[in-house]
Amino acid sequence: MFNAQRLILGRKRRKLTARALAGAIGVSPITISRLENGANEPEDETVEALSRALDFPKAFFFAEDFDELPAGAASFRSLSSMTAKERDAALSAGVIAYLLHDWIAERFNLPACDVPQVGEGGSPEEAAQIVRAHWGLGQQPISSMVKLLESKGVRVFSLSEDTQSVDAFSCWRNTVPFAFLNTFKSTERSRFDAAHELGHLVMHRHGAPQDSKQAESEADRFASEFLMPSDDVLSRIRHVTSVTDLIRAKKRWGVSVAALNYRLHKLSVVSDWQNRSLNIEISTRGYRKAEPEGLEREMSALWPKIFTTLWRERVTRDSIAEQLHVPTSELDQVLVHLGGGAGAIAATPAVRIIK
């Protein structure tokens, strides 16, 4: 049977309206509407046309139902500038990541979830301190947010959307946490996004809607404390005289000059007047778009282990994509962090194939 749910997924993944898709395959909009409502079963020629227009194999449209990723279950950082098409395309990428995750989870023992839940009553800063204590991090800088999250059972995927409007999002799927990071951003900003999403996972699973301004502010405060613990920052920075000082200091915590300036202002190391002056200089120098002395991209420790093991058994990404009935390019786009890299703060996650 033709699966209307998958037609909707494919259309949204390609950022098309029903009318635009109808025009692309030469049918009326009502035809697409009836297909998506499950009222009609398409002719073979229509399925062929849908496959070409959406760049999904024909088998994709006849596969089983899947878990949807509703917009209300995900935290998005750039709500004001993000269009509905961009949001739906990102959520659709998340669904494909779900499909890949389930295929992998059937074959490997993945790291168990160890993300503590912090109840109401405390501040975001206190929540960050609780998580650091729970994970035994002390006050030390975090060398890799991606590897740290992976080691604690968060499933980290990439958002390879060619847009700056979609920063990142996260969600709980039953008892498994997921985080999706925009790979078009600087490493420093992506690290902050990862810590921000961790804040949502820790504080907002059962709390305020994740798209509220209050929740976003709380996640930002969590991320600032998590990446730049107040005690560590205050013990190392007594005063700032220029942006050069910020550039030199930011390397310890792996954050942007703007994030460090903001943090120092909140900790009263930088005055209101200094904060304004430094922000003007940061903007004038173009550091909001191009981070000075930027870090190398953080890479996954988990996915290389998995694909190395699969390769030994002659299982490739192409063959996985075929089994999932999706283009290989779709898997590549949620696995941009594939590749290794050094400097993990935590031990590399242990994965074992299930025989």
The 8 nearest C-alpha neighbors of each residue, nearest first, counted from 0:
[[1, 61, 2, 40, 62, 60, 3, 63],
 [0, 2, 61, 60, 3, 40, 41, 62],
 [3, 1, 61, 4, 60, 5, 0, 6],
 [2, 4, 35, 6, 5, 37, 34, 1],
 [5, 3, 7, 2, 6, 8, 35, 64],
 [4, 6, 8, 7, 3, 2, 60, 9],
 [5, 7, 3, 9, 8, 4, 10, 60],
 [8, 6, 10, 4, 5, 9, 11, 35],
 [9, 7, 5, 11, 6, 10, 12, 91],
 [8, 10, 12, 6, 7, 11, 5, 53],
 [9, 11, 7, 13, 12, 15, 8, 6],
 [12, 10, 14, 13, 8, 88, 9, 87],
 [11, 13, 88, 9, 91, 10, 14, 8],
 [12, 14, 11, 10, 15, 9, 53, 88],
 [15, 13, 11, 84, 12, 88, 10, 16],
 [16, 14, 10, 13, 19, 11, 20, 17],
 [15, 17, 19, 18, 20, 14, 10, 11],
 [16, 18, 20, 19, 21, 31, 28, 15],
 [19, 17, 28, 21, 16, 20, 22, 27],
 [20, 18, 16, 22, 21, 17, 15, 23],
 [21, 19, 23, 17, 22, 18, 15, 16],
 [20, 22, 26, 18, 28, 19, 23, 24],
 [21, 23, 25, 19, 20, 24, 18, 26],
 [24, 22, 20, 21, 25, 19, 52, 26],
 [25, 23, 21, 22, 48, 26, 20, 49],
 [26, 24, 22, 23, 21, 27, 20, 48],
 [27, 25, 21, 24, 22, 30, 28, 31],
 [26, 28, 30, 29, 21, 25, 31, 22],
 [29, 27, 18, 21, 31, 30, 32, 17],
 [28, 30, 32, 27, 31, 33, 26, 21],
 [31, 29, 33, 28, 27, 32, 34, 26],
 [32, 30, 34, 28, 29, 33, 35, 17],
 [31, 33, 29, 35, 30, 34, 36, 28],
 [32, 34, 36, 38, 30, 35, 31, 39],
 [35, 33, 31, 37, 39, 36, 32, 38],
 [34, 36, 3, 32, 37, 33, 31, 7],
 [37, 35, 33, 34, 38, 32, 3, 39],
 [38, 36, 34, 35, 39, 3, 33, 40],
 [37, 39, 33, 36, 34, 40, 35, 32],
 [40, 38, 34, 37, 33, 41, 36, 30],
 [39, 41, 1, 34, 42, 38, 37, 0],
 [42, 40, 45, 39, 46, 43, 34, 1],
 [41, 43, 45, 44, 46, 40, 47, 39],
 [44, 42, 46, 45, 47, 41, 48, 40],
 [45, 43, 47, 42, 46, 48, 41, 49],
 [44, 46, 48, 42, 47, 43, 41, 49],
 [47, 45, 49, 43, 48, 44, 50, 41],
 [48, 46, 44, 50, 45, 49, 43, 51],
 [47, 49, 45, 51, 46, 50, 24, 52],
 [50, 48, 46, 52, 51, 47, 53, 45],
 [49, 51, 55, 47, 48, 53, 54, 57],
 [52, 50, 54, 48, 49, 53, 47, 55],
 [51, 53, 49, 50, 54, 48, 23, 24],
 [52, 54, 50, 55, 51, 49, 9, 13],
 [55, 53, 51, 50, 52, 56, 326, 49],
 [54, 56, 50, 53, 325, 326, 59, 57],
 [57, 55, 58, 59, 50, 324, 325, 54],
 [56, 58, 59, 50, 60, 55, 46, 47],
 [57, 59, 61, 56, 60, 324, 62, 55],
 [58, 60, 324, 57, 56, 62, 61, 325],
 [59, 61, 58, 2, 5, 57, 62, 1],
 [62, 60, 1, 58, 2, 59, 0, 63],
 [63, 61, 59, 60, 58, 64, 2, 324],
 [62, 64, 65, 61, 2, 5, 60, 59],
 [63, 65, 62, 4, 66, 2, 5, 67],
 [66, 64, 67, 63, 98, 94, 4, 5],
 [67, 65, 68, 94, 64, 97, 98, 172],
 [66, 68, 69, 65, 94, 91, 90, 93],
 [67, 69, 90, 94, 70, 66, 72, 93],
 [70, 68, 71, 72, 67, 73, 90, 87],
 [69, 71, 72, 73, 68, 90, 86, 87],
 [70, 72, 69, 73, 208, 209, 74, 210],
 [73, 71, 70, 69, 170, 68, 74, 171],
 [74, 72, 170, 169, 70, 71, 168, 75],
 [73, 75, 168, 209, 169, 210, 76, 170],
 [74, 76, 168, 77, 167, 78, 73, 210],
 [75, 77, 166, 78, 167, 74, 168, 215],
 [78, 76, 79, 164, 80, 165, 81, 75],
 [77, 79, 81, 80, 76, 75, 210, 164],
 [78, 80, 77, 81, 82, 164, 76, 75],
 [81, 79, 78, 164, 77, 82, 165, 163],
 [82, 80, 164, 78, 79, 77, 85, 165],
 [83, 81, 85, 84, 86, 80, 78, 164],
 [82, 84, 86, 85, 87, 81, 88, 14],
 [85, 83, 87, 14, 82, 86, 88, 11],
 [86, 84, 88, 82, 83, 87, 81, 89],
 [85, 87, 83, 89, 84, 88, 90, 82],
 [86, 88, 90, 84, 89, 85, 11, 91],
 [89, 87, 12, 91, 85, 11, 90, 86],
 [90, 88, 92, 86, 91, 87, 85, 93],
 [89, 91, 93, 87, 92, 88, 68, 86],
 [92, 90, 88, 94, 93, 12, 89, 87],
 [93, 91, 89, 95, 90, 94, 96, 88],
 [92, 94, 90, 96, 91, 95, 97, 89],
 [93, 95, 97, 91, 96, 92, 68, 67],
 [96, 94, 98, 92, 97, 93, 99, 91],
 [95, 97, 93, 99, 94, 98, 100, 92],
 [98, 96, 94, 100, 95, 99, 101, 93],
 [99, 97, 95, 101, 96, 100, 102, 94],
 [100, 98, 96, 102, 97, 101, 103, 95],
 [101, 99, 97, 103, 102, 98, 104, 96],
 [100, 102, 104, 98, 103, 99, 97, 105],
 [103, 101, 99, 100, 105, 104, 98, 106],
 [102, 104, 100, 106, 101, 105, 107, 99],
 [105, 103, 101, 107, 106, 102, 100, 108],
 [106, 104, 103, 102, 107, 101, 353, 108],
 [105, 107, 353, 103, 104, 352, 102, 108],
 [108, 106, 352, 353, 104, 351, 109, 103],
 [107, 109, 351, 350, 352, 104, 353, 110],
 [108, 110, 350, 107, 111, 104, 152, 349],
 [111, 109, 152, 150, 348, 112, 151, 108],
 [112, 110, 152, 109, 113, 151, 150, 108],
 [111, 113, 152, 151, 114, 110, 153, 175],
 [114, 112, 151, 152, 115, 111, 153, 134],
 [113, 115, 112, 151, 116, 201, 152, 200],
 [116, 114, 201, 113, 117, 130, 133, 129],
 [117, 115, 201, 202, 118, 114, 200, 204],
 [118, 116, 202, 201, 126, 115, 119, 129],
 [119, 117, 116, 120, 202, 121, 206, 126],
 [118, 120, 121, 117, 202, 206, 122, 203],
 [119, 121, 118, 122, 117, 123, 125, 126],
 [120, 122, 119, 125, 123, 126, 118, 124],
 [121, 123, 125, 124, 126, 120, 217, 119],
 [124, 122, 221, 126, 125, 217, 220, 127],
 [125, 123, 127, 122, 221, 126, 224, 220],
 [124, 126, 128, 122, 123, 127, 121, 129],
 [125, 127, 123, 129, 124, 128, 117, 122],
 [128, 126, 225, 124, 130, 125, 221, 129],
 [127, 129, 125, 131, 126, 130, 132, 124],
 [128, 130, 126, 132, 127, 131, 133, 125],
 [129, 131, 133, 127, 132, 128, 134, 126],
 [132, 130, 128, 136, 134, 129, 133, 135],
 [133, 131, 135, 129, 134, 130, 128, 136],
 [134, 132, 130, 131, 135, 129, 115, 136],
 [133, 135, 131, 132, 136, 130, 137, 113],
 [136, 134, 132, 133, 137, 131, 130, 138],
 [137, 135, 131, 134, 132, 138, 139, 133],
 [136, 138, 139, 135, 131, 132, 134, 128],
 [139, 137, 231, 136, 228, 140, 230, 131],
 [138, 140, 137, 136, 141, 231, 228, 252],
 [141, 139, 252, 142, 138, 251, 226, 227],
 [142, 140, 143, 344, 139, 144, 226, 252],
 [141, 143, 344, 342, 343, 140, 144, 253],
 [144, 142, 343, 145, 146, 141, 344, 147],
 [143, 145, 147, 146, 190, 148, 141, 193],
 [146, 144, 148, 143, 147, 149, 299, 297],
 [147, 145, 149, 143, 148, 144, 343, 299],
 [146, 148, 144, 150, 149, 145, 345, 143],
 [149, 147, 151, 153, 145, 150, 146, 144],
 [150, 148, 146, 153, 152, 151, 147, 154],
 [149, 151, 348, 147, 148, 152, 146, 110],
 [152, 150, 113, 148, 149, 112, 153, 147],
 [151, 153, 112, 110, 111, 149, 150, 113],
 [154, 152, 176, 149, 148, 177, 151, 155],
 [153, 155, 177, 149, 178, 152, 176, 156],
 [156, 154, 178, 179, 153, 177, 149, 145],
 [157, 155, 179, 333, 334, 178, 180, 154],
 [156, 158, 333, 180, 179, 335, 334, 159],
 [157, 159, 181, 180, 160, 179, 333, 182],
 [160, 158, 332, 182, 157, 181, 161, 333],
 [159, 161, 162, 158, 89, 181, 165, 183],
 [162, 160, 159, 163, 183, 158, 165, 164],
 [161, 163, 164, 160, 165, 183, 85, 159],
 [162, 164, 165, 166, 161, 183, 184, 181],
 [163, 165, 81, 162, 80, 77, 166, 85],
 [166, 164, 163, 77, 167, 81, 162, 181],
 [167, 165, 181, 76, 77, 164, 163, 180],
 [168, 166, 180, 179, 181, 165, 75, 76],
 [167, 169, 75, 74, 179, 73, 178, 196],
 [170, 168, 178, 73, 74, 177, 196, 179],
 [171, 169, 73, 177, 72, 176, 172, 178],
 [170, 172, 176, 175, 173, 177, 174, 200],
 [173, 171, 175, 174, 176, 170, 177, 68],
 [172, 174, 175, 171, 176, 170, 177, 204],
 [175, 173, 172, 171, 176, 112, 111, 177],
 [174, 176, 172, 171, 173, 112, 177, 153],
 [177, 175, 171, 153, 170, 172, 154, 174],
 [176, 178, 154, 170, 169, 153, 155, 171],
 [179, 177, 169, 155, 168, 154, 156, 180],
 [178, 180, 156, 157, 168, 167, 158, 155],
 [181, 179, 167, 157, 158, 182, 156, 178],
 [180, 182, 158, 166, 183, 167, 157, 159],
 [181, 183, 184, 159, 180, 158, 157, 189],
 [184, 182, 181, 185, 159, 161, 163, 162],
 [185, 183, 182, 189, 181, 188, 186, 163],
 [184, 186, 188, 187, 189, 183, 290, 293],
 [187, 185, 189, 296, 188, 294, 190, 184],
 [186, 188, 254, 190, 255, 185, 189, 253],
 [189, 187, 191, 185, 190, 186, 192, 184],
 [188, 190, 192, 186, 191, 187, 185, 193],
 [191, 189, 193, 187, 192, 188, 186, 144],
 [190, 192, 188, 194, 193, 189, 195, 222],
 [193, 191, 195, 189, 190, 194, 196, 188],
 [194, 192, 190, 196, 191, 195, 189, 197],
 [193, 195, 222, 197, 191, 196, 192, 198],
 [196, 194, 192, 222, 218, 198, 193, 197],
 [197, 195, 199, 198, 193, 194, 169, 192],
 [198, 196, 194, 200, 199, 195, 201, 193],
 [197, 199, 218, 195, 201, 196, 200, 221],
 [198, 200, 196, 203, 202, 197, 201, 218],
 [201, 199, 197, 198, 204, 202, 203, 196],
 [200, 202, 116, 198, 199, 117, 197, 115],
 [203, 201, 199, 117, 198, 200, 204, 116],
 [204, 202, 206, 199, 205, 200, 207, 201],
 [203, 205, 206, 200, 202, 201, 199, 171],
 [206, 204, 203, 207, 202, 208, 118, 116],
 [205, 207, 203, 204, 208, 202, 119, 209],
 [206, 208, 203, 209, 214, 205, 211, 213],
 [209, 207, 210, 211, 206, 214, 203, 71],
 [208, 210, 74, 211, 214, 207, 203, 73],
 [209, 211, 208, 74, 75, 212, 214, 215],
 [212, 210, 214, 213, 209, 208, 215, 207],
 [213, 211, 215, 214, 216, 210, 209, 217],
 [212, 214, 216, 211, 215, 217, 207, 210],
 [215, 213, 217, 211, 216, 212, 209, 218],
 [216, 214, 212, 218, 217, 213, 219, 211],
 [215, 217, 219, 213, 214, 218, 212, 220],
 [218, 216, 214, 220, 219, 215, 123, 221],
 [217, 219, 198, 195, 221, 215, 220, 216],
 [220, 218, 222, 216, 221, 217, 195, 223],
 [219, 221, 217, 223, 222, 218, 123, 216],
 [220, 222, 123, 218, 124, 219, 224, 127],
 [223, 221, 194, 195, 225, 219, 220, 224],
 [224, 222, 220, 226, 221, 225, 227, 219],
 [223, 225, 228, 227, 221, 222, 124, 226],
 [224, 226, 222, 127, 223, 227, 228, 221],
 [225, 227, 223, 224, 222, 228, 252, 141],
 [228, 226, 224, 223, 225, 229, 252, 232],
 [229, 227, 224, 231, 230, 225, 232, 226],
 [228, 230, 232, 231, 233, 227, 224, 266],
 [231, 229, 233, 232, 228, 234, 138, 227],
 [230, 232, 234, 228, 229, 233, 138, 235],
 [233, 231, 229, 235, 234, 230, 236, 228],
 [234, 232, 230, 235, 236, 231, 229, 237],
 [233, 235, 231, 232, 230, 236, 237, 229],
 [236, 234, 232, 233, 231, 237, 230, 248],
 [237, 235, 233, 238, 232, 234, 239, 268],
 [238, 236, 268, 235, 233, 239, 234, 232],
 [237, 239, 236, 268, 240, 269, 263, 244],
 [240, 238, 241, 244, 269, 237, 245, 236],
 [239, 241, 244, 238, 242, 243, 273, 245],
 [242, 240, 243, 244, 239, 245, 277, 280],
 [241, 243, 245, 244, 246, 277, 281, 280],
 [244, 242, 246, 241, 245, 247, 240, 248],
 [243, 245, 247, 242, 241, 246, 239, 248],
 [246, 244, 242, 248, 243, 247, 256, 249],
 [247, 245, 243, 249, 244, 248, 256, 242],
 [246, 248, 244, 245, 249, 243, 250, 251],
 [247, 249, 245, 250, 246, 251, 244, 252],
 [250, 248, 246, 251, 254, 252, 245, 247],
 [249, 251, 253, 248, 252, 247, 254, 246],
 [252, 250, 249, 253, 248, 140, 254, 247],
 [251, 253, 140, 250, 254, 249, 227, 226],
 [254, 252, 250, 251, 187, 249, 255, 294],
 [253, 255, 187, 252, 249, 258, 259, 256],
 [254, 256, 258, 187, 257, 259, 188, 249],
 [255, 257, 259, 258, 245, 246, 260, 249],
 [256, 258, 260, 255, 259, 261, 281, 278],
 [259, 257, 261, 255, 260, 256, 262, 254],
 [258, 260, 262, 256, 261, 257, 263, 255],
 [259, 261, 257, 263, 262, 258, 256, 264],
 [260, 262, 258, 264, 259, 263, 257, 265],
 [263, 261, 259, 265, 264, 260, 258, 266],
 [264, 262, 266, 268, 260, 265, 269, 261],
 [263, 265, 269, 267, 261, 266, 262, 268],
 [264, 266, 262, 267, 263, 261, 268, 269],
 [265, 267, 263, 264, 268, 262, 229, 269],
 [268, 266, 264, 269, 265, 263, 270, 271],
 [267, 269, 263, 266, 264, 238, 237, 270],
 [270, 268, 264, 267, 263, 273, 274, 271],
 [271, 269, 273, 272, 274, 267, 264, 268],
 [270, 272, 274, 273, 275, 269, 264, 267],
 [271, 273, 275, 270, 274, 276, 269, 277],
 [274, 272, 276, 270, 275, 271, 269, 277],
 [273, 275, 271, 277, 272, 276, 270, 278],
 [276, 274, 278, 272, 273, 277, 279, 271],
 [277, 275, 273, 279, 278, 274, 272, 280],
 [276, 278, 280, 274, 279, 275, 273, 281],
 [279, 277, 281, 275, 280, 276, 274, 282],
 [280, 278, 276, 282, 277, 281, 283, 275],
 [279, 281, 283, 277, 282, 278, 284, 276],
 [282, 280, 278, 284, 286, 279, 283, 277],
 [281, 283, 285, 279, 280, 284, 286, 287],
 [284, 282, 280, 285, 281, 279, 286, 278],
 [283, 285, 281, 282, 286, 280, 287, 279],
 [286, 284, 282, 283, 287, 288, 289, 281],
 [285, 287, 289, 290, 288, 281, 284, 282],
 [286, 288, 285, 289, 282, 290, 281, 257],
 [287, 289, 286, 285, 290, 185, 282, 184],
 [290, 288, 286, 287, 285, 291, 185, 293],
 [289, 291, 286, 293, 288, 292, 287, 255],
 [292, 290, 293, 286, 289, 246, 256, 255],
 [293, 291, 290, 294, 246, 250, 289, 247],
 [294, 292, 291, 290, 295, 186, 187, 185],
 [293, 295, 186, 296, 292, 187, 253, 185],
 [296, 294, 297, 186, 293, 185, 298, 340],
 [295, 297, 186, 298, 294, 185, 336, 340],
 [298, 296, 295, 143, 145, 340, 186, 299],
 [299, 297, 336, 340, 339, 338, 337, 296],
 [298, 300, 336, 301, 337, 339, 146, 302],
 [299, 301, 339, 146, 302, 347, 303, 298],
 [300, 302, 304, 299, 303, 348, 305, 149],
 [301, 303, 305, 304, 337, 299, 300, 306],
 [304, 302, 306, 305, 338, 301, 307, 337],
 [305, 303, 307, 302, 301, 306, 308, 300],
 [306, 304, 302, 308, 303, 307, 309, 301],
 [305, 307, 309, 303, 308, 304, 310, 302],
 [306, 308, 310, 304, 309, 305, 303, 311],
 [307, 309, 305, 306, 311, 310, 304, 312],
 [308, 310, 306, 314, 312, 311, 307, 305],
 [309, 311, 313, 307, 314, 312, 308, 306],
 [312, 310, 308, 309, 313, 307, 314, 306],
 [311, 313, 310, 309, 314, 308, 315, 307],
 [314, 312, 310, 311, 315, 309, 308, 318],
 [313, 315, 309, 310, 312, 318, 316, 319],
 [316, 314, 318, 317, 310, 313, 319, 309],
 [315, 317, 319, 318, 320, 327, 314, 330],
 [316, 318, 320, 315, 319, 327, 321, 326],
 [317, 319, 321, 315, 320, 316, 314, 322],
 [320, 318, 316, 322, 321, 317, 323, 315],
 [321, 319, 323, 317, 327, 325, 318, 322],
 [320, 322, 324, 318, 319, 323, 317, 325],
 [323, 321, 319, 320, 324, 318, 325, 317],
 [322, 324, 320, 321, 325, 319, 98, 99],
 [325, 323, 59, 321, 322, 320, 58, 56],
 [324, 326, 320, 323, 55, 321, 59, 327],
 [327, 325, 328, 329, 320, 55, 324, 56],
 [326, 328, 320, 330, 329, 317, 331, 325],
 [327, 329, 331, 326, 330, 332, 325, 320],
 [330, 328, 332, 327, 331, 326, 333, 325],
 [331, 329, 327, 332, 328, 333, 334, 320],
 [332, 330, 328, 334, 329, 333, 335, 327],
 [331, 333, 329, 159, 330, 334, 335, 328],
 [334, 332, 157, 156, 330, 331, 335, 158],
 [335, 333, 331, 336, 337, 332, 157, 156],
 [334, 336, 337, 157, 332, 333, 331, 182],
 [335, 337, 298, 299, 334, 338, 157, 297],
 [338, 336, 335, 334, 299, 302, 303, 298],
 [337, 339, 303, 298, 299, 336, 340, 302],
 [340, 338, 300, 298, 299, 303, 337, 341],
 [339, 341, 298, 338, 297, 342, 299, 300],
 [342, 340, 343, 339, 298, 297, 143, 300],
 [341, 343, 142, 344, 143, 340, 345, 146],
 [344, 342, 143, 345, 146, 142, 341, 147],
 [343, 345, 142, 141, 143, 342, 147, 346],
 [346, 344, 343, 147, 347, 150, 146, 348],
 [345, 347, 348, 344, 343, 150, 147, 349],
 [346, 348, 300, 349, 345, 150, 146, 343],
 [349, 347, 150, 346, 301, 350, 110, 149],
 [348, 350, 347, 351, 110, 109, 301, 108],
 [351, 349, 109, 108, 107, 348, 352, 110],
 [352, 350, 108, 107, 353, 349, 109, 106],
 [351, 353, 107, 106, 354, 108, 350, 308],
 [354, 352, 106, 107, 351, 108, 105, 104],
 [353, 352, 106, 107, 351, 105, 108, 312]]
